[in-house]
Structures are given as structure tokens and as C-alpha cells.
Amino acid sequence: MNKPLVEMILEAAVDGIVFLNDSTSIRYINRAGREILRCARVDDSILTFSELANVLGFNPLEISLEAPRTQRILETRKGGETPRYAVERRGSPSLRWEQEATIHGVPYLVRGIRLPSPHLNISGTLLFLTDMREVQQKE
């Protein structure tokens, strides 16, 4: 698959998509992510990691880097309180977690996937920002 096609697919996604490398650099934000985080144009200066963590209300890399040591189990949302964050670990080296966040007054579910890939020189966290208003209206 060539790069322009991948970029077209990412830019067309409804969810915000953000990639952070392990050295706290934001390497990519798709169109929806730029709108959610209010850096709407591609040529706008990208948020700093500190600004992103402030908008989210938590440090996504801290969860991705600390969670493998604690190996928390993904908890369901049915009955009871939603945990601060939930983590799922399957048989692969990737780690998945989720946490709710309010971004500019809108509720979002932030899903993170840890991507440790020394073979491809890609280590970081991929974030998916999903607007929860529609889900909450159905409940």
C-alpha cells in the first residue's frame, strides 16, 4: 500500500487518530484529531506533548509505559464505576487501554495501543479519540 493511500484513509476516519513516539513527540494527527484538539489545519503548529496531556487530562504515555508492569485487566462498564483507565493485555506485545476524557467540553473515549516495534524503528502509542455523545444519548 502506498503512503498517499494510507494517508487518505487516515484523513477520512471519523475518530481522531494521534501517534506519539516514546520521546513525547506527536508524529501524526489526522483531520478529525486536529478538529477535536483544535489544531484544525495541517499546516497549523502541532500541539506539544504537554499541551496534549493537558487537554486530555492525563498522560497517555505514562499509561502505555507503566501498564505492562502492572498488567491490569480490562474491566467492563456494565454496573459499577468506570475505572480511571482499563488495560487489556493479549498474547501479543501490543498493549491496549482506554480512558474517558472530556476534551473542550465534549466527552470522548480515548483508546490507546502501545506499538513497540524495534524492527521497524517505531515505538510509541497510537490514540483513537471517539466522541461519546451519540453513545450516551442512546443509553
Accessible surface in RSA format (square Angstrom, percent):
REM  Atomic radii and reference values for relative SASA: ProtOr
REM  Chains: A
REM  Algorithm: Lee & Richards
REM  Probe-radius: 1.40
REM  Slices: 20
REM RES _ NUM      All-atoms   Total-Side   Main-Chain    Non-polar    All polar
REM                ABS   REL    ABS   REL    ABS   REL    ABS   REL    ABS   REL
RES MET A   1   175.48  90.9  88.35  58.5  87.13 207.4  98.41  83.7  77.07 102.1
RES ASN A   2    95.30  65.7  83.73  80.9  11.58  27.9  36.03  86.7  59.28  57.3
RES LYS A   3   149.79  73.1 139.77  85.8  10.03  23.9  87.52  78.8  62.27  66.3
RES PRO A   4    84.10  61.3  79.79  72.7   4.31  15.7  83.76  69.2   0.34   2.1
RES LEU A   5    76.99  42.9  75.24  53.8   1.74   4.4  76.33  53.6   0.65   1.8
RES VAL A   6    57.47  37.8  57.10  51.7   0.38   0.9  57.47  49.9   0.00   0.0
RES GLU A   7    73.34  42.1  73.22  55.4   0.12   0.3  20.13  38.9  53.21  43.4
RES MET A   8   126.70  65.6 118.12  78.2   8.58  20.4  95.54  81.2  31.16  41.3
RES ILE A   9    95.63  54.4  89.32  66.5   6.31  15.2  93.04  67.0   2.59   7.0
RES LEU A  10    52.69  29.3  52.41  37.5   0.28   0.7  52.69  37.0   0.00   0.0
RES GLU A  11    47.19  27.1  45.65  34.5   1.54   3.7  37.78  73.1   9.42   7.7
RES ALA A  12    74.77  68.7  49.67  76.7  25.10  57.1  58.18  81.9  16.60  44.0
RES ALA A  13    28.35  26.1  17.47  27.0  10.88  24.8  28.33  39.9   0.02   0.1
RES VAL A  14   135.65  89.3 118.41 107.2  17.24  41.5 120.63 104.8  15.02  40.7
RES ASP A  15    45.22  31.7  42.90  42.7   2.31   5.5   8.34  19.6  36.88  36.8
RES GLY A  16     0.00   0.0   0.00   N/A   0.00   0.0   0.00   0.0   0.00   0.0
RES ILE A  17    11.68   6.6  11.68   8.7   0.00   0.0  11.68   8.4   0.00   0.0
RES VAL A  18     0.24   0.2   0.24   0.2   0.00   0.0   0.24   0.2   0.00   0.0
RES PHE A  19    32.77  16.4  32.77  20.3   0.00   0.0  32.77  19.9   0.00   0.0
RES LEU A  20     0.00   0.0   0.00   0.0   0.00   0.0   0.00   0.0   0.00   0.0
RES ASN A  21    33.51  23.1  33.51  32.4   0.00   0.0  12.80  30.8  20.71  20.0
RES ASP A  22    53.50  37.5  36.29  36.1  17.21  40.7  26.17  61.6  27.33  27.3
RES SER A  23    81.56  68.9  58.09  77.5  23.47  54.1  54.53 116.1  27.02  37.9
RES THR A  24    65.95  46.9  57.71  58.5   8.24  19.6  33.48  45.0  32.47  49.1
RES SER A  25    43.76  37.0  38.39  51.2   5.37  12.4  14.12  30.1  29.65  41.5
RES ILE A  26    17.55  10.0   0.29   0.2  17.26  41.6   0.29   0.2  17.26  46.8
RES ARG A  27   156.45  65.7 127.33  64.9  29.12  69.3  17.28  23.6 139.17  84.3
RES TYR A  28    57.02  26.6  55.03  31.3   1.99   5.2  57.02  42.9   0.00   0.0
RES ILE A  29     4.94   2.8   0.09   0.1   4.85  11.7   0.09   0.1   4.85  13.2
RES ASN A  30     0.00   0.0   0.00   0.0   0.00   0.0   0.00   0.0   0.00   0.0
RES ARG A  31    91.34  38.4  91.34  46.6   0.00   0.0  45.03  61.5  46.31  28.1
RES ALA A  32     6.42   5.9   5.63   8.7   0.79   1.8   6.31   8.9   0.11   0.3
RES GLY A  33     0.00   0.0   0.00   N/A   0.00   0.0   0.00   0.0   0.00   0.0
RES ARG A  34    18.47   7.8  18.47   9.4   0.00   0.0   6.44   8.8  12.03   7.3
RES GLU A  35    93.12  53.5  77.47  58.6  15.65  37.3  29.49  57.0  63.64  52.0
RES ILE A  36    26.22  14.9  15.78  11.8  10.44  25.2  22.18  16.0   4.04  11.0
RES LEU A  37     3.88   2.2   0.00   0.0   3.88   9.8   0.00   0.0   3.88  10.5
RES ARG A  38   166.34  69.8 133.81  68.2  32.53  77.4  50.09  68.5 116.25  70.5
RES CYS A  39     9.43   7.1   6.92   7.7   2.51   5.9   8.84  22.4   0.59   0.6
RES ALA A  40    56.88  52.3  44.02  67.9  12.86  29.3  44.02  62.0  12.86  34.1
RES ARG A  41   147.82  62.1 142.67  72.7   5.16  12.3  65.90  90.1  81.92  49.6
RES VAL A  42   118.09  77.7  97.65  88.4  20.44  49.3  98.02  85.2  20.07  54.4
RES ASP A  43   112.70  78.9  78.56  78.2  34.14  80.7  47.40 111.6  65.30  65.1
RES ASP A  44    47.77  33.5  36.39  36.2  11.38  26.9  14.05  33.1  33.72  33.6
RES SER A  45   102.89  86.9  78.76 105.1  24.13  55.6  55.05 117.2  47.84  67.0
RES ILE A  46    77.87  44.3  58.53  43.6  19.34  46.6  58.68  42.3  19.19  52.1
RES LEU A  47    28.10  15.6  24.08  17.2   4.01  10.1  25.48  17.9   2.61   7.0
RES THR A  48    77.87  55.4  70.81  71.8   7.07  16.8  74.99 100.7   2.88   4.4
RES PHE A  49    25.97  13.0  21.36  13.2   4.61  12.0  21.36  12.9   4.61  13.2
RES SER A  50    83.26  70.4  73.19  97.7  10.07  23.2  39.60  84.3  43.66  61.2
RES GLU A  51    84.40  48.5  80.88  61.2   3.52   8.4  33.50  64.8  50.90  41.6
RES LEU A  52     0.17   0.1   0.17   0.1   0.00   0.0   0.17   0.1   0.00   0.0
RES ALA A  53    20.22  18.6  16.93  26.1   3.29   7.5  17.63  24.8   2.59   6.9
RES ASN A  54   123.06  84.9 101.90  98.5  21.16  50.9  21.50  51.7 101.56  98.2
RES VAL A  55    34.91  23.0  20.59  18.6  14.32  34.5  27.47  23.9   7.44  20.2
RES LEU A  56     6.29   3.5   0.00   0.0   6.29  15.8   0.10   0.1   6.18  16.6
RES GLY A  57    64.95  80.1   0.00   N/A  64.95  80.1  33.65  92.3  31.30  70.1
RES PHE A  58    12.59   6.3   1.46   0.9  11.13  29.0  12.30   7.5   0.29   0.8
RES ASN A  59    52.85  36.4  47.44  45.8   5.41  13.0  13.12  31.6  39.73  38.4
RES PRO A  60     0.00   0.0   0.00   0.0   0.00   0.0   0.00   0.0   0.00   0.0
RES LEU A  61     6.15   3.4   6.15   4.4   0.00   0.0   6.15   4.3   0.00   0.0
RES GLU A  62    78.03  44.8  71.15  53.8   6.88  16.4  14.96  28.9  63.07  51.5
RES ILE A  63     1.77   1.0   1.46   1.1   0.31   0.7   1.77   1.3   0.00   0.0
RES SER A  64     0.00   0.0   0.00   0.0   0.00   0.0   0.00   0.0   0.00   0.0
RES LEU A  65    73.07  40.7  64.74  46.3   8.33  20.9  65.95  46.3   7.12  19.2
RES GLU A  66    75.68  43.4  75.44  57.1   0.24   0.6  15.31  29.6  60.37  49.3
RES ALA A  67     0.00   0.0   0.00   0.0   0.00   0.0   0.00   0.0   0.00   0.0
RES PRO A  68    39.81  29.0  34.07  31.1   5.74  20.9  34.37  28.4   5.44  33.8
RES ARG A  69   189.06  79.4 153.45  78.2  35.61  84.8  76.74 104.9 112.32  68.1
RES THR A  70    74.97  53.3  47.17  47.8  27.80  66.3  53.43  71.8  21.54  32.6
RES GLN A  71   103.69  58.0  93.72  68.5   9.97  23.7  15.48  32.9  88.21  66.9
RES ARG A  72    97.59  41.0  90.04  45.9   7.55  18.0  37.27  50.9  60.32  36.6
RES ILE A  73   136.06  77.4 128.68  95.9   7.38  17.8 129.36  93.2   6.70  18.2
RES LEU A  74    73.29  40.8  56.96  40.8  16.33  41.1  56.96  40.0  16.33  44.0
RES GLU A  75    97.66  56.1  87.56  66.2  10.10  24.0  31.13  60.2  66.53  54.3
RES THR A  76   107.96  76.8  89.23  90.5  18.73  44.6  74.96 100.7  33.01  49.9
RES ARG A  77    86.17  36.2  66.41  33.9  19.76  47.0  54.97  75.1  31.20  18.9
RES LYS A  78   183.68  89.6 162.69  99.8  20.98  50.0 112.88 101.6  70.79  75.4
RES GLY A  79    74.89  92.4   0.00   N/A  74.89  92.4  45.85 125.8  29.04  65.0
RES GLY A  80    71.55  88.2   0.00   N/A  71.55  88.2  39.56 108.6  32.00  71.7
RES GLU A  81   166.57  95.6 140.68 106.4  25.89  61.7  60.38 116.8 106.20  86.7
RES THR A  82    58.58  41.7  35.58  36.1  23.00  54.8  18.88  25.4  39.70  60.0
RES PRO A  83    33.00  24.1  16.69  15.2  16.31  59.3  28.24  23.3   4.76  29.6
RES ARG A  84   145.11  60.9 120.64  61.5  24.48  58.3  79.29 108.4  65.82  39.9
RES TYR A  85    24.54  11.5  16.62   9.5   7.92  20.6   7.47   5.6  17.07  21.0
RES ALA A  86     5.46   5.0   3.63   5.6   1.83   4.2   5.08   7.1   0.39   1.0
RES VAL A  87     0.00   0.0   0.00   0.0   0.00   0.0   0.00   0.0   0.00   0.0
RES GLU A  88    35.22  20.2  33.10  25.0   2.11   5.0  11.42  22.1  23.79  19.4
RES ARG A  89    99.75  41.9  70.12  35.7  29.63  70.5  14.57  19.9  85.18  51.6
RES ARG A  90   148.46  62.3 131.69  67.1  16.77  39.9  58.34  79.7  90.12  54.6
RES GLY A  91    94.42 116.4   0.00   N/A  94.42 116.4  47.98 131.7  46.45 104.0
RES SER A  92    50.43  42.6  41.98  56.0   8.46  19.5  40.56  86.4   9.87  13.8
RES PRO A  93    99.42  72.5  86.19  78.6  13.24  48.1  93.03  76.8   6.39  39.7
RES SER A  94    22.58  19.1  20.29  27.1   2.29   5.3  15.56  33.1   7.02   9.8
RES LEU A  95     0.70   0.4   0.70   0.5   0.00   0.0   0.70   0.5   0.00   0.0
RES ARG A  96    95.64  40.2  95.43  48.6   0.20   0.5  19.05  26.0  76.59  46.4
RES TRP A  97     5.84   2.3   0.00   0.0   5.84  13.7   3.06   1.6   2.77   4.5
RES GLU A  98    30.98  17.8  29.89  22.6   1.09   2.6   2.87   5.5  28.12  23.0
RES GLN A  99    19.96  11.2  16.73  12.2   3.23   7.7   5.13  10.9  14.83  11.2
RES GLU A 100    82.41  47.3  69.07  52.3  13.34  31.8  24.19  46.8  58.22  47.5
RES ALA A 101    10.35   9.5   0.00   0.0  10.35  23.5   8.80  12.4   1.55   4.1
RES THR A 102    90.78  64.6  70.68  71.7  20.10  47.9  40.74  54.7  50.04  75.6
RES ILE A 103     0.59   0.3   0.01   0.0   0.58   1.4   0.01   0.0   0.58   1.6
RES HIS A 104    75.63  41.3  42.23  29.4  33.40  85.5  44.72  46.1  30.91  36.0
RES GLY A 105    66.03  81.4   0.00   N/A  66.03  81.4  31.98  87.8  34.04  76.2
RES VAL A 106    28.57  18.8  28.40  25.7   0.17   0.4  28.57  24.8   0.00   0.0
RES PRO A 107    35.77  26.1  35.71  32.5   0.07   0.2  35.77  29.5   0.00   0.0
RES TYR A 108    16.46   7.7  15.62   8.9   0.84   2.2   1.66   1.2  14.80  18.2
RES LEU A 109     5.81   3.2   5.81   4.2   0.00   0.0   5.81   4.1   0.00   0.0
RES VAL A 110     0.00   0.0   0.00   0.0   0.00   0.0   0.00   0.0   0.00   0.0
RES ARG A 111    99.88  41.9  99.88  50.9   0.00   0.0  33.62  45.9  66.27  40.2
RES GLY A 112     0.59   0.7   0.00   N/A   0.59   0.7   0.00   0.0   0.59   1.3
RES ILE A 113    31.61  18.0  31.61  23.6   0.00   0.0  31.61  22.8   0.00   0.0
RES ARG A 114    26.30  11.0  26.30  13.4   0.00   0.0   2.95   4.0  23.35  14.1
RES LEU A 115    56.06  31.2  54.21  38.8   1.85   4.7  56.06  39.4   0.00   0.0
RES PRO A 116    46.05  33.6  33.39  30.4  12.66  46.0  33.39  27.6  12.66  78.7
RES SER A 117    25.24  21.3  23.04  30.7   2.20   5.1  18.53  39.5   6.71   9.4
RES PRO A 118   103.95  75.8  81.42  74.2  22.53  81.9  88.47  73.0  15.48  96.2
RES HIS A 119   174.22  95.2 139.18  96.7  35.04  89.6  97.78 100.8  76.43  88.9
RES LEU A 120   127.13  70.8 108.93  77.9  18.20  45.7 114.09  80.1  13.05  35.1
RES ASN A 121   144.56  99.7 113.64 109.8  30.93  74.5  28.13  67.7 116.43 112.5
RES ILE A 122    77.34  44.0  73.62  54.8   3.72   9.0  76.71  55.2   0.63   1.7
RES SER A 123    39.92  33.7  32.32  43.1   7.60  17.5  17.24  36.7  22.68  31.8
RES GLY A 124     0.00   0.0   0.00   N/A   0.00   0.0   0.00   0.0   0.00   0.0
RES THR A 125     0.00   0.0   0.00   0.0   0.00   0.0   0.00   0.0   0.00   0.0
RES LEU A 126    39.35  21.9  39.35  28.1   0.00   0.0  39.35  27.6   0.00   0.0
RES LEU A 127     0.05   0.0   0.05   0.0   0.00   0.0   0.05   0.0   0.00   0.0
RES PHE A 128    51.72  25.9  51.72  32.0   0.00   0.0  51.72  31.4   0.00   0.0
RES LEU A 129     0.94   0.5   0.20   0.1   0.73   1.8   0.20   0.1   0.73   2.0
RES THR A 130    28.42  20.2  28.42  28.8   0.00   0.0  28.42  38.2   0.00   0.0
RES ASP A 131    50.08  35.1  38.89  38.7  11.19  26.5  26.96  63.5  23.12  23.1
RES MET A 132    23.08  12.0  23.08  15.3   0.00   0.0  20.72  17.6   2.36   3.1
RES ARG A 133   116.04  48.7 114.47  58.4   1.58   3.8  42.48  58.1  73.57  44.6
RES GLU A 134   112.32  64.5 108.67  82.2   3.65   8.7  37.59  72.7  74.73  61.0
RES VAL A 135    65.84  43.3  65.01  58.9   0.82   2.0  65.58  57.0   0.25   0.7
RES GLN A 136    95.68  53.5  81.12  59.3  14.56  34.7  28.73  61.1  66.95  50.8
RES GLN A 137   152.31  85.2 116.78  85.3  35.53  84.6  46.33  98.6 105.98  80.4
RES LYS A 138   162.42  79.2 123.46  75.8  38.97  92.8  87.08  78.4  75.34  80.3
RES GLU A 139   166.77  95.7 103.86  78.6  62.91 149.8  59.83 115.7 106.94  87.3
END  Absolute sums over single chains surface
CHAIN  1 A     8709.5       6996.4       1713.1       4821.7       3887.9
END  Absolute sums over all chains
TOTAL          8709.5       6996.4       1713.1       4821.7       3887.9
